[in-house]
Amino acid sequence: MKKIVFVLFILPFFAIAQKKNLTMTEAVNGMTTTLAVSNLKQLQWMGNTDYYSYVINNDSAKVINAYSPVTFATQPIMTLAKMNEELESVKLPALTAIPSIHWLSNTSFYIHNDNKYIQFNTTAKDTLAVDVIATLPDTTKDEMLCEKNMQIAYTASNNLFIHAKHGCVVQLTQDGSEDIVYGHSVHREEFGITKGLFWSPSGDKLAFYRMDQSMVENYPIVNWGVTPAVVKNIKYPMAGRNSHHVTLGVYDTKSTRLFYLQTGEPADQYLTSVTWSPDEKYIYVALLNRDQNHLKLNQYDAVNGEFVKTLLEEENEKYVEPQHELYFIHEVANQFVWWSQRDGFMHLYLYKTDGTLIKQLTKGNWVVNEILGFNKKSQEIIYTSSEASPMQKNVYAVNMNTANMRRISTTLATHTAALSKSGTFLIDAFTSEKIPRNIEITNVITKQEKRLLTASNPLENYQLSTVQLVHLYADDSTLLYGKLMLPYNFDSTKKYPVIVYLYNGPHVQLNKDAFPYSGNLWYDYMTEKGYIVFVMDGRGSWNRGFAFESIIHRQLGTVEMKDQMLGVDYLKSLAFVDTNRLGIHGWSYGGFMTTSFMLRQPSVFKCGVAGGPVLDWSMYEIMYGERYMDTPQQNPDGYKANVLLDKVKNLKGKLLLIHGTDDDVVVWEHSIKLIKKSVDEGIQLDYFVYPGHPHNVRGKDRVHLMQKITNYFDSNL
């Protein structure tokens, strides 16, 4: 029997003061513009010190201030006027505002302005020296600065270069092309990969990815903004087809020697978790087979690239998903922390570099989100996790010797924190249902807190929805979190149309304890227009552990639809819901889910809007698609069950498909093929494209997008 928890709505009888309605522009872009929550600009630690700084960059003052976390005394470091004086002295254009600054120490920082790296040094009180570190070509990509020696590695025309401080440029490779790519992130940025260049701790050596994608089929992306239209081919490895081959090179700046790690065969394996040892003697790489069910963490000699040993192996009948580099504690070369989901949740494990497991550091039915750093005095790793609630992220500490855990956060909320290099102080910004943003400096040992900012509510005068947290239980008794957004002037005697917004796929969580509590001002905008909005994170979504996320393995769309139907049943149980006027909307995986409902469960929703939808997983990328579905050859029944192109004849309601013409994530072919199939079957559906946009529609055009979606629901619900 499915269990449903009903939420009791108790609304006041007294008159409600008149408040403003959101405009569409405010609903879409307001939280980053006119309705942005106040913040401290560029709040950060100053290099390796415990001093922090932030920038005042308004009309009345443009200054960088430094502060002590003990006395909190203010010390002006630099003004924009002084920066411009120094820039003028080296014949560089003046700045109109203080740009992003990157501290090297408490007396030195650099900026990256256009194609120049410029270092500023405060040599004495009220004096400043400027040093142009490098001026790079306009065509550079993938830039990576080594702060130890101010060398910059970068790519141009797919070849790899190093720009030494003050002008000497060394070209490391010659064969770069569209087929051979150096220094770029690989494997479609899965497995936690965000970069392709890795400086050693001293900056004497550079590790880099080399990707041979000559065997991967070309895929056309058409630029319709010129006449005639121009085709740009990209390499898009689809599930079950050829994948690219990746190796890892090393360049020694002292000896000028370049060599490759002996990572061996098969060539289409995945290389991730690239980590230098603190003493630079070794490089650690996690090798994952293409089936993604067997991982080896290998150690390689950083002098010649030879294989040294395999430190550990992980296997899982579904998949193993590495997402993090090794974490060496306080630069100790013989111990590291490894991230693993081996017990069902992402936790931290302490290893020796000979492969011996010392202990599991964190444990419980919750996940570790990030490592913030290490406090040598208390011997504690500082990290964030979902221990208190999967809707929150709080700060904790675990002792590396005893594995004793303690919570540092005194306010349970969603925290974004940065630890000072000493591990003593936190810059802690947090938000929750009732807290737009608070920022504090926290001593991790004493837990003493100093409030730096208490942000006011920029939405106080708006007619926002009343958000109710809903608990539902899946057929295996797993708790699911949902949010129900009711109109500001909700009347329980009326019948309301409902829009279900969903994603329900891996690595995404929609419902969090954060401001605004709805999670998206467009939801609030729709409730102003008389809709109810419902959002639920079913099984398959993120931050609930391996079993919760991986239950969708080999059957994408099946369990997720079952869980979302729990939400539909819940909505139908509410007297104020018009069960004949249910709509559904989602983007990307949510677009896949929306189309799945409209074609696989066609009687549930009256209309749907699917953006950038995957409609056939055999046309999606290898790394993601094969992790969750295996290959089409290994899992033909699974692919057949969730392919949507052959189900268009089932459509009963109204369906709007939306796609960006330049989408290189879910390629345009998905929706084009569904359109063709609908014509073949004599089925009418609606379609809209955004020329020049990739997978997501951003900027001012997003206002147009959300108005298009809103109009569709207005017309059909």
C-alpha positions in Angstrom: 0.0 0.0 0.0 1.4 3.4 -0.9 1.5 5.8 2.0 0.8 9.5 1.6 1.3 12.2 4.1 -1.3 14.9 3.9 -0.3 18.5 4.7 -2.8 20.6 6.7 -3.2 24.1 5.4 -4.1 26.8 8.1 -4.3 30.3 6.7 -5.0 33.5 8.7 -8.5 35.1 8.5 -7.2 38.6 8.8 -6.8 40.9 5.9 -3.5 40.6 3.9 -1.7 43.8 3.0 -1.4 44.4 -0.7 1.9 43.3 -2.1 3.5 43.5 -5.6 3.3 40.9 -8.3 6.5 39.6 -9.9 7.1 40.6 -13.5 8.3 37.8 -15.9 11.7 39.5 -16.0 12.0 39.5 -12.2 10.8 35.9 -12.0 13.5 34.8 -14.5 16.5 37.0 -13.9 15.6 38.9 -10.7 17.6 36.8 -8.3 20.8 37.8 -10.1 19.9 41.4 -10.8 17.3 43.7 -9.2 16.2 41.2 -6.6 19.6 39.8 -5.7 20.2 39.0 -2.1 22.9 41.4 -0.7 26.3 39.9 -0.4 30.0 40.8 0.4 31.7 41.0 -2.9 34.7 38.8 -3.4 34.8 37.7 0.2 37.8 35.4 0.4 40.9 34.3 2.4 44.1 36.2 1.6 46.5 33.6 0.4 47.8 31.3 3.1 47.0 33.7 5.9 44.0 33.8 8.3 43.2 37.3 7.1 40.2 37.8 4.8 39.2 40.5 2.4 36.3 41.8 0.4 35.7 44.5 -2.1 33.5 47.6 -1.8 32.8 48.4 -5.5 30.0 50.9 -5.4 29.6 54.5 -6.6 30.9 56.0 -3.4 33.8 53.7 -2.7 36.0 51.3 -4.7 38.4 49.7 -2.3 39.8 46.3 -1.2 39.6 45.9 2.6 41.4 43.3 4.7 40.2 42.1 8.1 41.5 40.0 11.0 39.2 37.1 12.1 40.3 37.8 15.7 40.0 41.6 16.1 37.9 42.2 12.9 39.7 45.5 12.5 39.5 47.0 9.0 42.6 47.7 7.0 42.2 49.3 3.6 44.5 47.5 1.2 44.0 49.1 -2.2 41.8 51.5 -4.0 40.8 51.5 -7.6 42.4 54.9 -8.0 45.8 53.5 -6.9 45.4 50.4 -9.1 44.7 52.7 -12.1 47.8 54.9 -11.3 50.0 51.8 -11.5 48.3 50.6 -14.6 48.9 54.0 -16.3 52.6 53.8 -15.4 52.9 50.6 -17.6 50.6 52.1 -20.2 47.7 49.8 -19.6 44.0 51.1 -19.7 42.3 52.1 -16.6 39.7 49.9 -14.9 36.2 51.1 -14.2 35.7 48.8 -11.3 37.8 46.4 -9.2 37.9 43.2 -11.1 38.2 39.7 -9.7 41.3 39.4 -7.5 43.2 36.3 -6.6 45.4 36.5 -3.5 48.9 35.1 -3.6 49.7 36.3 -0.1 48.4 39.0 2.2 50.5 41.5 0.3 50.2 40.3 -3.3 47.3 39.5 -5.7 46.8 39.2 -9.4 44.0 39.9 -11.8 43.2 38.4 -15.2 42.0 41.2 -17.4 41.3 40.5 -21.0 44.3 38.5 -22.1 46.7 39.9 -19.5 47.8 38.5 -16.1 48.8 41.4 -13.9 50.2 41.1 -10.4 50.0 43.8 -7.8 52.3 43.9 -4.8 51.9 46.2 -1.8 55.5 46.9 -0.9 54.9 49.3 1.9 52.1 51.3 3.4 50.1 53.1 0.7 52.5 52.0 -2.1 51.8 49.5 -4.9 53.9 47.9 -7.5 52.4 46.4 -10.7 53.9 43.6 -12.7 52.6 42.4 -16.1 53.2 38.6 -15.8 51.9 37.7 -19.2 50.1 38.8 -22.3 48.6 35.8 -24.0 47.3 35.5 -27.6 43.6 36.2 -28.1 43.1 32.6 -29.2 44.1 30.9 -25.9 41.9 28.4 -24.1 42.1 26.2 -21.0 44.5 28.6 -19.2 46.0 27.3 -15.9 48.2 29.6 -13.8 50.7 28.1 -11.4 50.8 30.5 -8.4 54.1 29.1 -7.2 56.1 30.5 -10.1 53.5 32.4 -12.2 53.8 30.1 -15.2 50.7 29.8 -17.3 49.8 26.6 -19.3 47.3 27.1 -22.0 46.1 25.7 -25.3 45.9 27.4 -28.7 44.7 25.6 -31.9 44.5 22.4 -29.7 48.2 22.5 -29.0 49.8 23.0 -25.6 52.0 25.9 -24.5 53.7 27.2 -21.3 54.2 30.9 -20.8 56.9 31.5 -18.3 56.9 34.7 -16.2 57.8 37.7 -18.3 57.5 36.3 -21.7 59.3 33.0 -22.6 56.9 30.7 -24.4 57.4 27.0 -24.9 55.3 25.0 -27.3 55.0 21.5 -26.0 53.0 19.8 -28.8 52.9 20.0 -32.6 50.1 17.6 -33.7 47.1 19.3 -32.1 44.0 19.3 -34.3 40.2 18.8 -34.2 41.1 15.1 -33.8 44.0 15.4 -31.3 43.2 17.7 -28.4 45.6 18.7 -25.6 45.0 20.2 -22.2 41.2 20.2 -22.3 38.8 18.4 -20.0 38.0 15.0 -21.4 35.3 12.3 -21.2 32.5 15.0 -21.7 33.4 16.3 -18.2 31.9 13.3 -16.4 33.7 11.6 -13.4 34.3 14.9 -11.7 36.6 16.2 -14.5 36.6 19.9 -14.8 40.1 20.6 -16.3 42.8 19.1 -18.5 45.9 20.7 -17.0 47.5 19.8 -13.6 50.5 21.7 -12.2 52.7 19.9 -9.7 52.9 21.5 -6.2 56.1 23.3 -7.0 55.2 24.2 -10.5 58.2 22.4 -12.0 56.0 19.8 -13.8 52.8 19.9 -15.7 50.5 16.9 -16.3 48.0 17.2 -19.1 45.3 15.2 -20.9 45.8 14.2 -24.6 42.6 13.2 -26.3 42.6 11.3 -29.6 39.0 11.6 -30.9 39.8 10.7 -34.5 37.8 7.5 -34.2 34.7 9.4 -33.0 32.0 10.3 -35.5 31.6 13.9 -36.5 28.3 15.6 -35.6 27.1 18.8 -37.3 26.1 21.9 -35.4 24.7 24.4 -37.8 25.1 28.2 -37.4 21.9 29.6 -38.9 23.0 33.2 -38.1 24.9 33.6 -41.3 23.9 33.2 -45.0 24.5 30.6 -46.2 24.4 28.7 -42.9 27.7 27.2 -41.8 28.3 23.7 -40.4 30.7 23.2 -37.5 31.4 19.5 -36.8 31.9 18.4 -33.2 32.9 15.0 -31.9 29.9 13.5 -30.2 30.5 9.9 -29.0 27.0 8.2 -28.8 26.2 5.2 -26.6 27.4 1.9 -28.1 29.6 3.6 -30.7 33.3 4.6 -30.8 34.7 6.5 -27.8 37.8 8.7 -27.7 41.1 7.5 -26.4 42.8 9.5 -23.6 46.3 9.5 -22.3 48.1 11.6 -19.6 51.3 13.4 -20.5 53.9 15.0 -18.2 56.3 17.9 -19.0 59.3 18.6 -16.8 60.1 22.4 -17.1 63.6 21.8 -15.6 64.7 19.0 -17.9 62.3 19.9 -20.8 61.4 16.2 -21.0 57.9 15.2 -22.1 56.6 11.7 -21.5 53.3 9.8 -21.0 52.1 7.7 -18.2 51.9 4.0 -19.0 48.2 3.6 -18.4 47.9 0.8 -20.9 44.9 -0.8 -22.6 42.0 -0.7 -23.4 42.4 2.6 -25.1 38.8 3.7 -24.5 39.1 3.5 -20.7 38.5 6.6 -18.6 41.3 8.4 -16.7 40.2 10.5 -13.8 41.0 11.6 -10.2 44.4 12.9 -11.5 46.5 13.9 -8.4 50.1 14.8 -7.7 51.7 13.5 -4.6 52.9 16.3 -2.3 56.5 15.4 -2.9 56.0 15.2 -6.7 57.4 11.7 -6.9 54.2 10.1 -8.1 51.0 10.8 -10.0 47.8 9.0 -9.0 45.2 8.2 -11.6 41.8 6.3 -11.3 41.3 4.1 -14.3 37.7 3.2 -15.0 36.7 0.6 -17.6 34.2 1.6 -20.3 31.6 -0.6 -18.6 32.1 1.7 -15.6 31.8 -1.2 -13.2 35.5 -1.7 -12.3 37.9 1.0 -11.1 41.6 0.8 -10.3 43.5 3.6 -8.4 47.0 3.4 -9.9 50.3 5.0 -8.9 52.7 6.1 -11.6 56.3 7.3 -11.4 56.4 11.0 -12.1 60.0 10.8 -13.5 59.4 8.3 -16.3 55.6 7.6 -16.3 56.1 3.9 -15.4 53.3 2.0 -13.6 54.2 1.5 -9.9 51.2 -0.3 -8.4 47.5 -0.5 -8.0 46.5 0.9 -4.6 42.9 -0.2 -4.5 40.1 -1.5 -6.7 36.3 -0.9 -6.6 33.7 -2.9 -8.4 29.9 -2.7 -8.6 27.4 -4.6 -10.7 25.7 -1.3 -11.7 28.5 1.3 -11.9 31.4 2.9 -10.0 31.5 6.6 -10.3 34.7 8.4 -9.2 34.1 12.1 -8.7 37.1 13.5 -6.7 40.8 13.8 -6.7 42.8 12.3 -3.8 43.1 14.5 -0.8 46.5 14.6 0.9 46.2 15.7 4.5 48.4 18.7 5.4 50.9 17.8 2.6 51.8 14.4 4.2 53.0 12.3 1.3 52.2 8.9 2.7 48.5 9.2 3.5 45.5 10.3 1.6 41.7 10.5 1.7 39.7 8.6 -0.9 36.1 9.2 -1.7 33.9 6.2 -2.2 30.2 5.1 -2.3 31.2 1.5 -1.5 28.9 1.3 1.6 26.0 2.9 -0.3 26.8 6.6 0.5 29.6 8.9 -0.5 32.1 8.8 2.4 35.8 9.4 3.2 38.4 6.7 3.7 41.9 7.1 5.0 44.6 5.2 3.1 48.3 4.8 3.2 50.0 5.3 -0.2 51.0 1.6 -0.2 47.3 0.8 -0.6 46.6 -0.1 3.0 43.2 1.1 4.3 43.7 2.8 7.7 40.0 3.5 8.5 36.7 4.7 7.2 36.5 8.3 8.5 32.8 9.1 7.9 29.9 6.8 8.1 26.1 7.0 8.0 23.1 7.1 5.8 24.0 10.5 4.3 26.6 11.8 1.9 29.7 13.9 2.2 29.5 16.8 -0.2 32.9 18.4 -0.1 36.2 18.6 1.9 37.0 22.1 3.0 40.4 21.5 4.5 42.3 20.3 7.5 43.0 21.6 11.0 46.4 20.4 12.1 45.9 21.3 15.8 42.8 19.3 16.2 43.7 16.7 13.6 40.3 17.1 12.0 39.2 17.2 8.4 36.5 19.9 7.9 33.8 18.9 5.4 30.2 19.4 4.5 27.5 16.8 4.4 23.7 16.0 4.3 23.8 14.3 7.7 21.2 16.6 9.4 18.9 16.6 6.3 19.3 15.8 2.6 17.7 19.2 2.0 20.6 20.9 3.8 24.4 21.1 3.7 26.0 21.7 7.1 29.7 21.9 8.2 31.2 19.1 10.2 34.6 17.9 11.4 36.0 14.3 11.6 39.2 13.4 13.6 41.6 11.5 11.3 42.9 9.5 14.3 39.7 8.5 16.0 37.1 9.1 13.3 35.0 11.0 15.8 32.6 13.3 14.0 31.1 16.6 15.2 29.0 19.3 13.8 30.4 22.8 13.5 27.4 24.6 12.0 25.2 25.9 14.8 22.4 27.0 12.4 21.0 24.1 10.4 20.8 25.4 6.9 22.4 25.2 3.5 26.0 26.3 4.0 28.6 27.4 1.5 31.9 27.6 3.4 35.6 28.2 2.8 38.3 27.2 5.3 41.4 29.3 5.9 44.7 27.6 5.1 45.5 27.1 8.8 42.2 25.3 9.1 41.2 27.6 12.0 38.5 29.8 10.6 35.5 29.5 8.2 34.0 32.0 6.0 30.5 30.7 6.3 27.6 31.9 4.1 24.3 30.1 4.7 20.7 30.3 3.6 17.4 28.5 4.5 13.7 28.9 4.2 13.7 32.0 6.4 17.3 33.2 5.9 18.1 35.0 2.6 21.8 35.0 3.4 23.8 35.2 6.6 27.6 35.4 6.5 29.8 34.6 9.5 33.4 34.0 10.5 33.5 30.9 12.6 36.3 29.4 14.7 36.2 25.7 14.0 37.6 24.8 17.4 35.7 27.1 19.7 32.7 27.5 17.3 32.7 31.2 18.1 30.9 33.1 15.4 31.1 36.7 14.2 28.2 37.9 11.9 29.5 39.9 8.9 26.2 40.1 7.1 22.5 39.6 7.7 20.8 40.1 4.4 17.4 41.6 4.2 14.6 39.8 2.2 14.5 41.4 -1.2 11.2 39.6 -1.9 9.4 40.9 1.2 7.0 43.1 -0.7 6.0 40.5 -3.3 3.1 38.1 -3.4 5.1 34.9 -3.2 3.6 31.5 -3.0 2.9 29.7 0.3 5.3 26.7 0.2 4.4 23.5 1.9 6.9 20.7 2.4 5.3 17.3 1.4 6.6 13.9 2.5 5.6 10.9 0.3 6.8 7.3 0.5 7.8 5.2 -2.5 6.8 1.6 -2.8 9.9 0.5 -1.0 9.1 2.9 1.9 11.8 5.4 0.8 11.0 8.9 1.9 10.6 11.4 -1.0 10.7 15.2 -0.5 8.3 17.4 -2.4 7.2 21.1 -2.3 3.7 22.4 -3.0 3.5 26.0 -4.0 0.1 27.6 -3.3 -1.1 31.1 -4.5 -0.5 33.9 -2.1 -4.3 34.5 -1.8 -5.1 30.8 -1.7 -8.7 29.8 -1.3 -9.3 26.2 -0.3 -12.9 26.3 -1.7 -11.6 26.9 -5.3 -10.3 24.5 -7.9 -6.8 25.2 -9.2 -4.8 24.0 -12.2 -1.5 22.4 -11.3 1.9 22.5 -13.0 4.3 19.7 -12.0 7.9 20.7 -12.6 10.5 17.9 -12.5 13.9 16.7 -13.3 14.3 13.5 -11.4 17.6 12.5 -12.9 21.1 11.8 -11.5 23.2 14.6 -10.0 20.3 17.0 -9.6 18.3 17.9 -6.5 15.5 20.5 -6.9 14.2 20.7 -3.3 16.5 22.3 -0.8 16.3 24.3 2.4 17.4 27.6 0.8 16.1 31.0 -0.2 13.8 31.5 -2.0 12.1 28.4 -0.5 10.1 27.7 -3.7 13.5 27.2 -5.4 12.5 29.2 -8.5 10.7 32.6 -8.7 9.0 31.4 -11.9 7.0 29.0 -9.7 5.9 32.0 -7.6 5.1 33.9 -10.7 2.8 31.0 -11.8 1.1 30.9 -8.5 0.3 34.6 -8.8 -1.5 33.7 -12.0 -3.6 31.2 -10.2 -1.7 27.9 -10.6 -0.5 25.5 -8.0 3.1 24.2 -8.6 4.4 20.9 -7.4 8.1 19.8 -7.4 9.3 16.4 -6.1 12.7 14.7 -6.1 11.9 11.0 -6.8 14.3 8.1 -6.8 17.1 8.6 -9.4 17.9 12.1 -8.2 20.9 13.2 -6.3 22.1 13.6 -2.7 20.4 10.5 -1.2 22.9 7.8 -1.7 23.8 5.2 -4.3 20.8 2.9 -4.0 18.4 5.9 -4.3 20.2 7.3 -7.4 21.1 4.0 -9.1 17.7 2.3 -8.9 17.1 3.7 -12.4 20.0 1.6 -13.8 19.1 0.1 -17.2 15.5 1.4 -17.1 15.6 5.2 -17.3 12.2 6.7 -16.9 10.4 3.8 -15.3 11.0 4.1 -11.5 11.0 7.9 -11.9 7.6 7.9 -13.5 6.3 5.6 -10.7 7.5 8.0 -8.1 6.2 11.0 -9.8 2.8 9.3 -10.0 2.8 9.2 -6.2 2.9 13.0 -6.5 0.1 13.0 -9.0 -2.0 10.7 -6.7 -1.3 13.1 -3.8 -2.4 16.1 -5.9 -5.6 14.3 -6.9 -6.4 13.7 -3.2 -6.5 17.5 -2.5 -10.0 19.0 -2.8 -8.7 22.2 -4.3 -6.8 20.6 -7.2 -8.6 20.5 -10.5 -7.6 17.0 -11.6 -8.7 17.8 -15.2 -6.1 20.6 -15.5 -2.7 19.0 -14.7 0.3 20.2 -16.6 4.0 19.1 -16.6 7.2 20.8 -17.5 10.9 19.9 -17.4 14.2 20.5 -19.2 16.9 18.1 -20.3 16.4 14.9 -18.2 13.2 16.7 -17.1 12.3 17.1 -20.8 12.8 13.4 -21.2 10.5 12.8 -18.2 7.9 15.2 -19.4 7.8 13.6 -22.9 7.7 10.2 -21.2 4.6 11.1 -19.3 2.9 12.6 -22.3 3.6 9.5 -24.4 3.9 6.6 -22.0 1.2 7.8 -19.5 -0.9 9.9 -21.9 -4.0 10.2 -19.7 -2.3 11.8 -16.7 -1.5 15.4 -17.9 -3.6 17.6 -20.1 -0.5 19.4 -21.5 3.3 19.4 -21.2 6.3 21.5 -22.1 9.5 19.5 -22.7 12.8 21.5 -23.2 16.0 19.9 -24.7 14.6 16.4 -24.1 16.5 13.1 -24.6 14.1 11.1 -26.7 16.4 8.1 -27.6 19.2 7.3 -25.2 21.1 5.5 -28.0 21.7 9.1 -29.3 23.1 10.4 -26.1 26.8 10.5 -25.0 28.7 7.4 -24.0 29.9 8.4 -20.6 26.6 9.3 -19.1 24.4 7.1 -21.2 26.3 3.9 -20.7 26.7 4.5 -17.0 23.0 4.4 -16.4 21.8 2.2 -19.4 24.8 0.1 -20.4 25.2 0.0 -24.2 22.3 -0.6 -26.6 23.9 -3.9 -27.5 24.0 -5.0 -23.8 20.5 -3.7 -22.9 18.3 -3.7 -26.0 15.1 -4.1 -24.0 15.9 -1.2 -21.7 16.6 1.1 -24.6 13.5 0.0 -26.4 11.3 0.6 -23.4 12.3 4.2 -22.9 12.8 5.3 -26.5 10.0 7.8 -27.1 10.2 8.3 -30.9 8.0 5.2 -31.5 5.4 6.3 -29.0 4.2 9.6 -30.5 0.9 8.0 -31.6 0.0 7.7 -27.9 -0.2 11.5 -27.4 -3.6 12.6 -26.1 -2.9 16.0 -24.6 -1.0 19.1 -25.9 2.8 18.9 -26.0 5.2 21.7 -26.7 8.8 20.7 -27.6 11.6 23.4 -27.3 15.2 23.0 -28.4 18.3 25.2 -28.9 19.6 24.8 -32.4 23.2 24.7 -31.2 22.6 22.1 -28.5 25.8 20.0 -28.1 24.6 18.1 -25.1 21.2 16.8 -26.2 21.6 17.2 -29.9 18.8 18.8 -32.0 18.3 15.5 -33.8 16.3 14.2 -30.8 13.3 16.6 -31.2 13.6 16.8 -35.0 13.1 13.0 -35.2 10.1 13.2 -33.0 8.6 16.0 -35.2 9.2 13.8 -38.2 7.5 10.8 -36.5 4.5 13.0 -35.5 4.1 14.0 -39.2 4.4 10.3 -40.2 1.7 9.4 -37.7 -0.5 12.3 -38.4 -0.1 13.6 -34.8 -0.3 17.3 -34.0 2.2 18.6 -31.5 3.8 22.1 -31.0 7.4 23.0 -31.5 9.7 26.0 -30.9 13.4 26.5 -31.4 15.9 29.0 -30.1 18.5 29.8 -32.8 22.1 30.0 -31.6 21.4 28.6 -28.2 23.1 25.5 -26.8 21.5 23.2 -24.2 20.1 25.9 -22.0 18.6 29.3 -23.0 20.2 32.0 -21.0 20.3 35.8 -20.7 17.5 38.0 -22.0 16.2 35.2 -24.3 15.3 33.2 -21.2 12.6 35.7 -20.4 11.2 35.0 -23.9 11.5 31.2 -23.2 9.6 31.4 -19.9 6.9 33.6 -21.4 6.5 31.1 -24.2 6.1 28.3 -21.6 3.7 30.4 -19.5 1.5 31.2 -22.5 1.3 27.5 -23.4 0.0 26.6 -20.0 -2.4 29.6 -20.1 -3.8 28.4 -23.4 -4.2 24.8 -22.4 -4.8 24.7 -18.7 
